[in-house]
Amino acid sequence: DARSVRLVSAEPGGTGGLNEMVLGMVPDAAMISSRDQSYWIFAFRKISNGRHNRCVRIVVSLMEGMAHARVHGAFDYYNSSSSWVSSDNTFNAMTAHEMWTKKYRIMHNAVTIHASGYGLYNLTWTIDASGHAFDQQDKVQSGTIYEYIGPSGSAVAILTDARKLRLTAGDPGGRLINAAAKCKDIVPDTTMKDSKESSHWVFVVCDSPDTKLIKLTVTLRENVAYVRTSTAFWRRYESDTIDDVNVMFDWLHRGGTTSVTESATGSGYAVRNVRWSVDAGGDSHGESNTNNMAGLARRALLGKSDTFDADEEPPGLGAAPAEVAKEIKTFPKANPKVAIEDDDVIPGTITAWIRKDSDVLASGETILAFQATDVLERSASDGALVPGSSDSAAAAIVGMRSAGKLFFTALSADGTVACNVTAPAHESLTEGGWHFIAVVFETHSVSGSGQITFYVDGESTRTRCDLGADGSMFTFGRATMTPLRTVLVGA
């Protein structure tokens, strides 16, 4: 087995290897080693400036029962003064992979000490029949990325699916975040859709009077998962714990965006010391039962940290009855700079975890309905819901029709349909799994009519209400929504 040959050390050769500091010999994580071939990287660094790194790639191949070692390429990695590699002599398989993905140039091999290029000689080796030198793909493990995370990314682990990597917490940096900030959790980014190639997270910092967030992305590059930063944003409200934060709502109603930095004093937000773990059995962080996911699900459903007991299980929440999956919380949107008058539009966002019951939805099912005040009341005898004093048919309904189509319908007091819009079919909603949805009520900037944006697992579709037959226009305002004070959840 080629993996039984463990390469231990060597001396740099070629004109590029003169007076160099040896970093080490590590497995080449960009290649998948097997019984027939195993792959290594030998690296050394220019002593004079500590930034030029030379790397030689080696392959050990089995040929008729004999293991042969040969060079099969070389490359340069040049780290800038801001790079974490610059002053850190720690060298491992993840460091070498990061050098490879961020290489400066490809170089040719030298086969003598004084030939042009990079090479090696005095190669030492040993036999280790266990093959432990080579990390397994999707190995259950955990760790910390100690340097600041940047847009180019930091290597973490050898994976086949980005969704197997969980990010749990980190430490803030940058001069726009106070040292005394709280929270510092990492939660799934519900505004984005995950895939095998990439998954999405948000680092949350509670830094009064703002909540500050950095979007993080996990991407696969040649067998290795990298964590990188993307957008940073903030929203003006005070929160002391992660349970007060709703990522979807904060992103939709963000106060603004800012830059991401890679230092403690840079202008912007920064994150370092990111804690991570690999769940080899999972294919989506939505199935995780970690504390951060549980908090997210509770906030999405109820806006608090309640626990449930029953035999159904929303994502990461623990056991809960199936109907809990349709509980919601509405979030009024208001601009603190503008006084709200009676006729001002007050749009809002509804978020929910839902899962389709295969025995229903032949024609449609209600997720949430706003109906007229006093249309229902509690029976004095047994507390059951019974028809109330109001006979108004006014309603605003969010639901799902067959084929996974979300819809919004508004009815006037006499039952006339004032708005009826349907989102395109989302096949994923029919598969029987849990999904995160959001429905945003707004006003169209040109027509002034009601505008509805449907989100399914981060993917959005926007539509608006058409004019009625009599030219009337449905809008989200006090006149249409204030009278609707009876809220029903579920079918």
Number of C-alpha atoms within 10 A of each C-alpha: 19 25 26 19 21 23 23 13 18 18 20 28 25 19 16 20 26 16 14 20 18 21 19 20 24 25 27 23 27 21 16 17 20 13 12 14 19 25 25 25 25 27 30 25 24 17 14 10 8 20 18 19 24 27 29 26 22 23 22 24 22 17 11 6 10 10 17 13 18 11 21 13 18 23 21 21 23 19 19 12 11 11 15 16 21 16 12 9 14 9 16 16 24 22 16 26 25 22 22 22 14 15 17 15 11 13 16 15 21 23 16 15 19 15 15 17 21 31 31 23 14 10 12 11 12 10 12 13 12 11 16 11 15 21 15 14 16 20 16 14 12 15 14 15 16 15 16 25 24 20 15 14 20 24 24 24 28 25 23 18 24 31 25 25 28 24 27 21 22 24 21 28 23 20 16 19 21 14 13 9 16 19 21 22 22 26 29 23 23 27 23 18 13 23 14 15 14 17 25 25 25 26 28 27 30 26 23 17 11 16 25 29 28 24 20 27 22 28 23 20 17 16 19 25 27 24 26 19 25 15 16 21 20 22 19 16 16 14 18 15 15 20 19 19 25 20 23 21 21 18 18 12 16 17 15 11 16 16 16 24 23 23 21 19 14 15 17 20 26 29 29 20 16 23 18 19 18 22 18 17 10 15 18 18 24 22 15 19 14 15 14 20 21 22 25 26 26 23 23 28 26 18 18 15 16 11 11 14 10 10 10 15 18 24 23 20 26 18 15 16 13 17 14 19 27 20 20 21 15 15 13 11 15 15 8 7 6 7 8 12 8 9 11 13 22 19 21 17 22 21 24 25 22 23 19 20 12 10 6 12 18 10 9 17 18 19 22 22 22 20 24 23 19 17 18 18 16 13 12 9 6 7 9 10 11 12 12 14 11 12 14 17 15 24 25 22 20 22 20 23 18 16 18 20 17 26 22 24 17 25 20 16 16 10 12 12 15 22 21 15 18 20 20 14 15 14 11 15 23 17 15 12 13 19 21 23 23 24 23 19 23 22 20 15 9 6 13 16 20 22 22 25 17 23 22 21 19 17 14 15 13 15 14 23 23 18 14 13 8 6 7 11 16 22 25 23 17 16 13 19 19 12 15 20 15 15 15 14 16 15 14
